[in-house]
């Protein structure tokens, strides 16, 4: 056993070589597969859908905000991996009664690199983690940097909700050269009215494919009150942290051509 400090400052005593891990964060689950630590995984949430064709073999333990305690107990985990934004404090406290819970926190691109290396440390896949983090960092540094104006990233409808400050996606927007006016608003994912969208004088509006499934049919809805704003549909999964970061930088290079 070893005692380590998780990303939110908690002391966690966990196995040096965990053999029965449950991940309740989709990006963490995908990253563990990328680190070739899947043999240590026994459970995941229903939202852990990557890598397709492989993750399905793991037992689903519920969602990210509500888990099935009975199923988790039956799986007899020796380590549970959570993320501060994805999972609630209440869930973490419940799960602590079953097994050690390491809580990660990702609010920036740099935090994304840290998550990868942390997961490598926890699963004894340090070399693979170093390679993945380095590839991610190289991809981001290869992106062409230029000022691109004001942009917002919409994640929800009824009410409209956008990405705010202290979020990984906001940091990505900044890296791509955008100023997010809603980063000044209170809350990490503030609700925004049509009038507030108009007042923001946006150059670009990104409509994400998840968690709300924005598609082509919604462009006219926004263009009606934002006639001078360029509206672009984006693959929300490319804005995940962890293993997706390498693939994402290729996607962002192509996205930049539309701007």
C-alpha positions in Angstrom: 0.0 0.0 0.0 1.0 3.6 -0.5 -0.4 7.0 0.6 -0.6 9.6 -2.0 -2.2 13.1 -2.4 -4.9 13.3 -5.0 -5.6 16.4 -7.2 -7.9 18.0 -4.6 -5.5 17.6 -1.7 -6.9 14.4 -0.1 -4.6 11.8 1.3 -5.5 8.4 -0.3 -4.0 5.1 0.8 -4.2 2.7 -2.1 -2.5 -0.5 -3.5 0.9 -0.1 -5.0 -0.3 -2.4 -7.8 -4.1 -2.1 -8.1 -5.8 -5.0 -9.8 -9.5 -4.2 -9.6 -10.0 -0.5 -10.7 -13.4 1.1 -11.3 -13.4 4.4 -13.3 -16.4 6.7 -13.0 -15.1 9.3 -15.5 -15.2 8.6 -19.2 -11.9 10.4 -20.0 -10.1 8.4 -17.3 -11.5 5.1 -18.6 -10.4 5.9 -22.2 -6.9 7.0 -21.0 -6.4 3.8 -19.0 -6.9 1.8 -22.1 -4.5 4.1 -24.0 -1.9 3.3 -21.2 -2.6 -0.5 -21.7 -3.9 -0.8 -18.2 -7.3 -2.3 -19.2 -6.5 -5.6 -17.5 -6.7 -3.7 -14.2 -10.1 -2.3 -15.0 -13.3 -4.1 -13.8 -15.9 -1.3 -13.9 -16.9 1.9 -15.7 -19.9 4.2 -16.2 -22.5 3.8 -19.0 -21.0 7.0 -20.4 -17.6 5.5 -20.7 -17.9 4.6 -24.4 -14.3 4.7 -25.6 -12.4 2.8 -26.9 -15.4 1.4 -28.8 -15.3 -2.4 -29.1 -13.2 -2.8 -26.0 -14.8 -0.8 -23.1 -18.0 -2.9 -23.4 -16.4 -5.8 -21.7 -16.3 -3.9 -18.4 -19.3 -3.9 -16.0 -21.4 -0.7 -16.1 -21.8 0.7 -12.6 -24.3 3.5 -13.4 -23.7 7.1 -14.5 -21.3 9.8 -13.5 -23.7 11.5 -11.2 -25.5 8.4 -9.9 -23.8 5.0 -9.3 -25.1 1.6 -8.3 -23.5 0.9 -5.0 -24.5 -2.7 -4.9 -22.8 -3.4 -8.3 -19.7 -1.6 -7.2 -19.5 -3.6 -3.9 -19.9 -6.9 -5.9 -17.0 -5.9 -8.1 -14.7 -5.6 -5.0 -12.6 -2.8 -6.3 -9.2 -2.0 -4.8 -9.1 1.5 -6.3 -11.8 3.9 -7.6 -10.9 6.8 -9.9 -13.1 9.9 -10.0 -12.9 13.4 -11.3 -14.1 16.5 -9.4 -16.3 18.0 -12.1 -17.7 14.7 -13.5 -18.6 13.1 -10.1 -20.2 14.5 -7.0 -18.7 14.9 -3.6 -21.6 12.7 -2.2 -20.7 9.8 -4.6 -17.0 10.1 -3.5 -18.0 9.9 0.1 -20.2 6.9 -0.5 -17.5 5.1 -2.5 -14.8 5.7 0.1 -16.7 3.2 2.3 -16.0 0.5 -0.3 -12.4 1.3 -1.6 -9.8 4.1 -1.8 -11.0 6.9 -4.1 -8.5 9.0 -6.0 -10.1 12.3 -7.2 -8.5 13.9 -10.3 -9.2 17.5 -11.3 -8.8 18.9 -14.8 -9.4 22.6 -15.5 -6.7 23.2 -18.1 -4.6 21.7 -20.8 -1.7 21.4 -18.3 -4.0 19.5 -16.0 -4.8 17.2 -18.9 -1.1 16.3 -19.1 -1.0 15.9 -15.3 -4.0 13.5 -15.4 -2.2 11.2 -17.9 1.0 11.1 -15.9 -1.0 10.5 -12.6 -2.8 7.6 -14.1 0.5 6.2 -15.3 1.8 6.4 -11.7 -1.3 4.8 -10.2 -1.3 1.9 -12.6 2.5 1.5 -12.9 2.4 2.5 -16.6 4.8 5.5 -16.2 6.6 5.0 -19.4 3.4 4.8 -21.5 2.1 7.8 -19.7 5.2 9.8 -20.3 4.9 9.0 -24.1 1.2 9.9 -24.2 1.6 13.2 -22.3 4.6 14.1 -24.5 2.6 13.4 -27.7 -0.3 15.4 -26.4 2.0 18.4 -25.6 3.8 18.2 -28.9 0.4 18.3 -30.7 -0.8 21.4 -28.9 2.5 23.2 -29.4 2.3 22.4 -33.1 -1.0 24.3 -33.5 -0.7 27.6 -35.3 -1.2 30.4 -32.8 -3.1 33.5 -33.8 -5.7 35.9 -32.5 -9.1 34.8 -33.7 -11.5 37.1 -31.9 -14.3 36.4 -29.5 -15.9 32.9 -29.3 -18.4 30.9 -27.1 -18.8 27.2 -26.9 -22.4 26.0 -26.3 -23.0 22.8 -24.5 -26.8 22.9 -23.7 -30.2 24.0 -25.0 -33.2 25.1 -22.9 -31.5 26.9 -21.2 -28.6 27.8 -23.4 -25.4 27.0 -21.4 -21.9 27.8 -22.4 -18.4 27.0 -21.2 -17.1 29.4 -18.6 -13.9 29.9 -16.6 -11.7 27.3 -15.0 -12.7 24.6 -17.5 -10.5 22.5 -19.8 -12.5 23.6 -22.8 -12.1 27.3 -22.0 -8.3 26.8 -21.9 -8.5 25.0 -25.3 -10.4 28.0 -26.7 -7.7 30.3 -25.4 -5.0 28.1 -26.9 -6.7 28.3 -30.2 -6.6 32.1 -30.0 -10.1 32.9 -28.9 -11.3 35.2 -26.1 -14.3 33.7 -24.3 -16.4 36.6 -23.0 -18.4 34.3 -20.8 -15.3 33.3 -18.8 -16.1 36.5 -16.9 -19.5 35.1 -15.8 -20.0 33.3 -12.5 -20.0 29.6 -12.7 -18.1 27.1 -14.9 -21.1 26.6 -17.2 -23.2 29.7 -17.1 -26.7 30.0 -18.6 -26.9 32.6 -21.3 -29.9 34.4 -22.9 -30.2 35.4 -26.6 -29.7 39.0 -25.5 -26.4 38.1 -23.7 -25.2 36.3 -26.8 -25.9 39.4 -28.8 -24.2 41.7 -26.3 -21.1 39.5 -26.4 -20.4 40.5 -30.0 -19.1 37.0 -30.9 -17.0 36.4 -34.0 -17.5 32.6 -33.7 -20.1 30.4 -32.0 -19.2 26.7 -31.5 -22.2 24.3 -31.1 -20.9 21.0 -29.5 -22.2 17.6 -30.4 -22.4 16.7 -26.7 -23.7 16.7 -24.0 -26.6 18.2 -26.0 -26.5 16.8 -29.5 -26.3 20.0 -31.6 -26.5 19.3 -35.3 -27.0 21.1 -38.6 -30.6 21.8 -37.9 -29.8 24.1 -35.0 -27.6 26.5 -36.9 -30.6 28.6 -38.2 -31.9 28.9 -34.6 -28.7 30.8 -33.6 -28.1 32.6 -36.9 -31.6 34.2 -36.5 -30.4 36.3 -33.5 -26.6 36.2 -34.3 -26.6 37.1 -38.0 -23.0 38.4 -38.0 -21.5 35.5 -36.1 -19.9 32.5 -37.8 -21.5 29.3 -36.4 -19.6 26.1 -36.5 -20.6 22.6 -35.4 -17.8 20.8 -33.5 -17.3 17.3 -32.3 -17.6 17.6 -28.5 -15.6 14.4 -27.9 -12.5 16.2 -29.4 -12.7 18.6 -26.4 -12.2 15.8 -23.9 -9.0 15.6 -22.0 -6.7 12.6 -21.5 -6.2 10.1 -24.3 -8.3 12.2 -26.8 -5.7 15.1 -26.6 -3.4 13.6 -29.2 -6.3 13.0 -31.7 -7.8 16.3 -30.8 -4.9 18.4 -32.0 -5.2 16.9 -35.5 -8.9 17.8 -35.4 -8.1 21.4 -34.2 -5.7 21.9 -37.1 -8.5 21.1 -39.5 -11.0 23.1 -37.5 -8.7 26.2 -37.8 -9.1 26.0 -41.6 -12.8 26.9 -41.1 -12.1 30.0 -39.1 
